[in-house]
């Protein structure tokens, strides 16, 4: 267990400054009110998250059942019977003492009893206690599962939301490109009518307008699909109002290593799947101890008191009580106990292996997301530079074309380059933002610990 804790510490040291944002609700740092409202709605209404909450309640109920084995049991039993009196005489050789033997003999007799019984297991050598501890840890593991569902849900909502925002932004870009291409097409047609342009120039620009229009259905489809995903993720019915999304992507958060508190590199790595895995490992170790101790003798105490009544010719009553001790020594159970121990040991080994796998996966996800984000940020800067240059080139080629100093092919080429760069920048911004969101998911964060208060 100590080695597992050291592995968690090493993972914390791998964390980028982005873990700063993951320590709380990272989406709030983006400053998008629409996203915050949808995430709050999803955390309240999502069906998968509701199922995970029900599993927590199931685990809590199992823990309460395990605790019951450590407490005394108390029961009340009442009984009443009626039978032929002849049968009583045959069994016991006559009537009960008392009453007038010379009187008329009834055909039936009646008995009744009321008993209060108590039982308590004096010692099981801690087997039940360890079972209780195991069930409590399983409850913590279920909370880790719930938190993992919440982390995945928030990531999916943010991804779908920014897909929709990016699609709206791209729709605006494409519509602007269509308008710009159409204006150039109109100007080219007028120049053609004045003998200053060729038919090929007019046809090429018409082709440019058609190409720009062809981009619209694709981005509109992306918007519609993203909206449908949001309906599902936040638990809205199909007839409910459509989620409100913004028109422009937020700026990609910039976090430098100077902003990182030193404590982040020594604190445990805070991911729900690791918390759940550690709880399951600890629970399995308690199960091994419980299975081993269950082979030892047990001592049970019992006590009871009651009241009995009999009626044939007359009513007879009697009060009773009892107390006892039972010592149970297992001798042979068909190897069930030893099999339980081996089963618990195998479960513990599996839980340890799963936890190590979760830790390796966490390291890989953080490194991969970090690498992608670094390269995408660098690529985005280069694409933005390309867009600025292509915009200037288009403006200059257009000016020179109308001044008769450049050919239409110069304008056509620079327009194609500028419009392609505009869409590339918009799409890469969405991709980079997705990598940033993925890094927040990989980093974990303590915000899921407050889900019960949300």
Secondary structure as GFF3:
##gff-version 3
##sequence-region A 1 454
A	DSSP	alpha_helix	2	14	.	.	.	ID=ss1
A	DSSP	alpha_helix	19	22	.	.	.	ID=ss2
A	DSSP	three_ten_helix	26	30	.	.	.	ID=ss3
A	DSSP	alpha_helix	33	45	.	.	.	ID=ss4
A	DSSP	alpha_helix	47	68	.	.	.	ID=ss5
A	DSSP	beta_strand	73	84	.	.	.	ID=ss6
A	DSSP	alpha_helix	85	92	.	.	.	ID=ss7
A	DSSP	beta_strand	108	123	.	.	.	ID=ss8
A	DSSP	alpha_helix	127	193	.	.	.	ID=ss9
A	DSSP	alpha_helix	199	233	.	.	.	ID=ss10
A	DSSP	three_ten_helix	257	259	.	.	.	ID=ss11
A	DSSP	three_ten_helix	262	265	.	.	.	ID=ss12
A	DSSP	alpha_helix	272	293	.	.	.	ID=ss13
A	DSSP	beta_strand	298	311	.	.	.	ID=ss14
A	DSSP	beta_strand	315	328	.	.	.	ID=ss15
A	DSSP	alpha_helix	336	402	.	.	.	ID=ss16
A	DSSP	alpha_helix	408	443	.	.	.	ID=ss17
A	DSSP	three_ten_helix	446	453	.	.	.	ID=ss18
###
